C-alpha cells in the first residue's frame, strides 16, 4: 500500500468532551444535567479516545500532530500518547467543560487549519460543533455519548483510526454531508422521543472503489463526466464568478451549460452566462477587480501525473490563487483517474513554494453526481515520487 511521504504531517484537530457518556450508567439518557459529583466520575470519552490515538501513534510515529484546546479537551491525551500538540486555547473551566468550550475549540481548530477534526462525544457534542463550524471542514465522531442518533460517527474508536489511516495512506475516502440529530432530554425522561434535525457536518466515510456508472466493470467516462458536471451546476451559487480551467473534465461543465469552451484555457461563467473566454492572468486579474461577488476556480487533474496546479493552468498565478483562496477551489476528477495515481497525492506547483506548502492537506474532489472523496494535495517539493 502506498503511504504518504514521511515528511508529511497529518494535522488532526481534536475535541474531547470528557463528560460524554457519564449519564448513561446513571440512567439519565444524556449528560447535559450532571451534578458536580456525577461529573467527577471516571471519563468514558478519554479511554475511547486513547484507543483510537494509540492505533494511529503505532502506525504513524512522528507523522501526526494534534491541534486543540489544552488540558482535558485535547492536550492531556496528546501528551499521554506522545503526539506533538499545538494548543489553540483552553476551556473556561478545565474541571467542568461546557458546550461553549466545544464551540470555541471547533472555531479555533478551524482557524488553525487541520486535515480532519476528530471529536469524542455524543449528539450534544456534534450539535455544538455543527453550530460552530457547519460544513466548513471534515469532521468525524468517535462515539462516546449516551445517545448517538446523528450519522457523523465511526462505528467504534478502532474504526475511526482505520478511517484516518485510509486518509493518510491515500485511499479513496468518500465525503459527504451527514445529519446531526439530537433529542429533547427532558421529554425523553418523560418517555417522549422528540428527535430534531440540527444541521449537517461534512463527514469522511470509508468508500470502496465502486464506480457509480459501469459498463463491464469500468466507468463510462462520458456518463461520469456528465454526472460531475450536473453536480457542479446544481450547486452553482448566484452572482458567483466561476473560472473554468482547462481539461476535458471541466469542459463537460461548459458542454452541459451549452457554452463555448476553451479546452486549453480559462473561461469565466456567472449565472450560467459566459463572462470571459480564453483568459490570460491579466484578464483574470482585471475581471476580479471589477467583480463584487464571490469567485471560485474549477480545476481538474492531469491524468497520470496528478498535477493540480502548475501544468496547463499557469494563468492562475500565485497572486491570483491567494485572491481566490484555497477554500474556493473546486476540483473535478473521475475515480478512475484518481485510482491511477495509486495513492500518490495531487501536486501543487504554483511557482510559489510557500503557497504550495500552505495549501497542502486534504481537499474534496467531486467524482460523480453527489459523490466526492477526500484526497491529499502536496507541493511538489514535499514528494519523492520523481515529480
N, C-alpha and C positions, 0 to 999 in steps of 0.2 A: 504494500500500500504506500503510495506517495504521501509524504508528510511535508509540512511547511518547513521552510528554511530555519535552521537553528538560530539564526539571528533575529527571527521574527518573534515578537512577544504578543501573546493574546491578552488583551485588556478586558478583564471580566469585572463588570460592575456587580456589587454585592449588597443586598439589603436583607438582614436577618431580623425578623420580628421575634424577639426572644420570648414573648408572651403567647405566641401562636400555639394552639392546641392545649393550653393549660386547662381550659374549661371543659374539655371532653371527659376526663376521668371524674369531674365533679358533676357531670350530668347537666351542664349549663348550656349545651347546644351552641356555645360560642365562647369567645374570650374577651368580649367588649366591656364587661362589667365586673371584673375581678376585684376582690378586696386586696389590701396590701399583703395580708398573709398568704392569700392564694397566689399572688404574683411572685412570691418568694419560692414557690415550688421549683423543682428541677425543670429546666427548659427541655421541651420536646424538639424545638426547632434546631438548637445548636448541634445535638448529636446527628440529626439528619443532614444538616449542612456539612458536618465533619465527614460523614460517609462519602458524600459527593466530591468534596475537595480533595480528600485523601486519594481517591482514584486518579484524579487529574494530576496531582503532585507526583504520583508514582509514574505516570505515563509521560509527563512533560516537565521534567525537572529543569528549572531555570528558564522556562519559556512562558510563564504565566505572571500576570500582575493583577492584583485586586485593587479596585477603586471603590471607596465607600466612606461611610462615617466611622470615626474611631470608636473604640470601645465595643460593647456587646453587639452592635449592629453590623460590624464587619471586621474592624481592626483586630479584635481579640482572636477571632478564629483564624484570620490570615496569619498572625504570628504563631499560633499553635501548630498549624500545618506547614509553616515555613515558606509561605508565598510572599514575595515582595508586595508591600502595601502602600498605596497613595491615598492619604487622608484628604477628604474634601469637606470636612465639617465634623460635627459631633451632635448627639441628641441633647435636647434641652435638659433632660433629667436622665442620666445614664441608668438609674435604677428602675425607672418606670417609663419606658418609651411609649409614645403616643402616635396617633395617626398623622399628626402634623410632622413628626420626625421622619416618618416614611416618605411623605410627600417632599419634604425638604431634601432628603437624601437622594430621591429619584431625580429631582431637578439638578442637584449638584453633580451627580454622576453623568447626567445627560450633557451638562455644560463641559465636563472634563473630557468627554468623548471615550466611548468604550465599544468593543465589538459585540458585547451581549450584556444585558442586565439580568442577573440571576437573583431571584428573591426567594426567601424561605418564609412561608406563612400560609394563610388561608384566604378566603374570599374577601375578608376585610382588608387585608394587605394588598390584594390585587386591585380592589376598588381605589385605595389611596394612590397606588402607582398609576392607575388608569387616569385618575383625575389630574395627576401632576404632569405626566408626560404623554398620555394618549398613545398614538401610533408613531411617535417620532423616533423610536429606536427599538431594536429587537429585545423582547423580554421573555423570560422563561421562569416558571414557578417550580420550586421543589415543594411538594405537598407536605404541610406540617400542621394545618389548622384542623378545627373541629368539623367544619363544613367546607366543601370544595365543589360547588356547583359550576364554577367557571371552567371554560375549556382552555386554560392557559398553563396547565401543569404537565410536567413529565409524570409518568406513572409511578416513579419512585426516585429516591436520591441517586440510585445507580443509573437509571435510565437518563436522568439529567446529565450525568457525567458522560454517558455514551453519546448523547447528542452533541455536547461540547467537543468531545473527541472527534466526531464526524466533521464538525466545522473546521477544527484545526487541521485535520488530515485532508481537507479539500474535497470531501464527498459532497454530492449534491443534496443539500438540505432544503426542503421546501419551506416557504414562509408565507404566512397569510394572517388575516385578522381573525381573532378568536374572541368569543363573548366573555365579558366579565359580568357575572351574576352573583347576587347575594340575597339573603332572606332577611326579613324583619325578625330579629332575635326575640323581641318581646312577644310578637304574635306567635312565633314558633313555640315558645314556652307554654302558650295557651292552647297548643295543638293546632294552630292555624299556619299553614305553609304559604307564605307570600313571597315568591321569588321575584326579583326585579332585575331588569337589564340596566347596567350602568355604563356600558360603552364597550369598546374593543381594545385589545392590546395586540401588538404585532408580534406573532409567536413563530419561531422556527420549529419545524416538525421533521421527524425522520421521513425522508422522501426517497423511496427506492426509485431507481431509474425506470419509470413507467411512462412511455410516451402517451400523450393524450390522443394523438391521431396516428393510426397504424395502417400499414399495408405490408403483409408478410413479415411483421415484426419490426418494421422500420418506420421512422417518421416520414410522412408525405410532406416534404418541405414546403410546397406551395400552400398546403392547407394550414400548416403550423404557422407560417408567416402571416397568413390571413387572420388566424386566431390572435397572434401577438398584436397585429395592427388594430383589430377590433377592441382588444383590451385597452390599449393606449387611448384610442379615440373616445371610448366611453368615459374615460377618466379625465379627458382634457378639460382644463378649467377655463371659464370665460375670461376674456381680457388678458389672457396669459400668452406670451410670445414663446413659441417652441422653435428652437433651432434644430432642424432635422439634418443630422450628419450623413456622411457618405456610407454606401453599402447597400447590398440587396435586401437586408433585413429591414433597414429603415425605409428603403424605397417602397416596401409593401404598405407602409403607413400612408405615403403620398398617393399610392395607387388606390387604396381604399377611400381616400378623401376625394379622389378624382382630380388631383392637382398635378401640374407638371413637376418633374423631379430631376434634380441634378445628381446623377448616380455617384459621381466622384467629388461632390462638393456639398456646401451647406445651403439649404433653403430655409426661409423663415415663414412660419404659419401662425396665425392667430384667428380664433373663432372660425376655423376651417377655411380660412381665406389666405391666399399667398400674399406675404408681406415683403418678400425679397427673394431673389433667385441667384444661385451660384455666388454666394457672398464671400468676399475676402475678409481678413481680420479687420481691416479698416472699415469695411462696410458694416460688419457686425458691431464694432465699437460705436459707429455713428447711429446705428439702429437702437442700441441700448441707451445712448444718450437721450434719445427722443422718446423712449418707451417708458410709460409711467407705471405699467403693471408688472407682475412677476415674469420671470424669464426662466425657461428650462432648456437644457440641451439633451437631445435624444441621440444616443450613440449605440454602436454595435461593436462586435469583437472581430478582430482579424482572425479568420479561421487558421487553425494550426499553431500560429504564433501566440495568440492570446492577447495581443496589444489592444488596449482600450483607448489610450491617449498617445499621440506622437507618431502615428502611422496613418497617413491619409487624411487626418483631421487637424493638421497643424494650424488651420485657421483659428482654432481656439488657443490663443497664446496664453501663457501663464497669467498675464494681467486680466484677460477676459475670463479665464477659468475662475480666478478669485472673485471677480464681479458676479459671476453666475452662482458660485458656491457649490460645494460637494453635494449638499442635500438636494440640489436641483438638477443633478444628473439623472437621466432615465436611461437604463441600459437594457437593450433587447438582444436576445440570442436564443437559438433553439437549444434544447438539452443535448442534442446530438453534437453540436459544436462545442459545448462545454465539456461533454464527456471525452471528446478527442484530446482535450488538454491533460487528461489523466491526473487530475488533481493539482496541476500547476496553476498558479494564480494568474489573474488578468494583470497585464503590465501597464504601468504608468511611465511615460517618457515625455513629459511636458516640456522638457528643456529647463526645468527648474527643480533640482533635486530636493530642495526643501519642501516645495509644494507636493512633490511625489511622496515624500516621507509623511507629511501631514495627512495626506489623503489615503494612505494605506489603511487597510482594515477590511471589513466586510461590507458588501453593497448588494441590494436586491437586484436580481436580473429577471425581467419578465420573459418567461419561456413558452407561454401559451395563454389562452383565454383564462383569466382569473387564476393564473398559475405562475408562481415565481419561486426562485430559490435564492438562498444566501450564498455569495461567492466572494472569496478573498481577492483583493486587489493589492498590488505592491509596486513600489518604484522599481525600475529595472536594476538599480544598483543594489537592491536588497536580495536579489535572487542569485542563484549559482547554476542556473539551468542553461547557460550559454547565450542568453539574450542580453 
